[in-house]
Amino acid sequence: MALSDRLNQYQPYALTVLRVVTGVLFIEHGVQKLFGFPPGGQFPSPLPTLILVQGIIELVGGLATIVGFFTRPVAFILCGNMAVAYFMAHYPKNFFPVNNGGDAAILYCFIFLFLIFAGPGLLAIDNNKK
């Protein structure tokens, strides 16, 4: 059995790990905006409406991503959300993502784009829908 064949059998598991880890990391951004934890974000109090809405999207979208609930539509929304976030918050600072702090937004955008097409993988609520 070729190495690629052996690795292919684990593809659904790898997709699940990618989905869950992405969701957990995405939630962290939302929790930091909404609750100031973990400390380190520079968000004014009270939060401006746009940052508040973004925090809610990140928290709810991250939870839905972790459990695999409406994975494709949620990923579509989050992909677009990260593209808009990049061009509104990061791109104006500098052209290069390494200089404007937009690396994570770009990576999230493309991971969510991948999830639109790949689906949730294993261990997802989407797999139990009839």
ABEGO torsion letter per residue (X at the ends): XBAAAAAAAAAAAAAAAAAAAAAAAAAAAAAAAAAGOBBGBBBBOBBBAAAAAAAAAAAAAAAAAAAGBGAAAAAAAAAAAAAAAAAAAAAAABABAAAAGAAAAAAAAAAAAAAAAAEAEBGBAAAABX
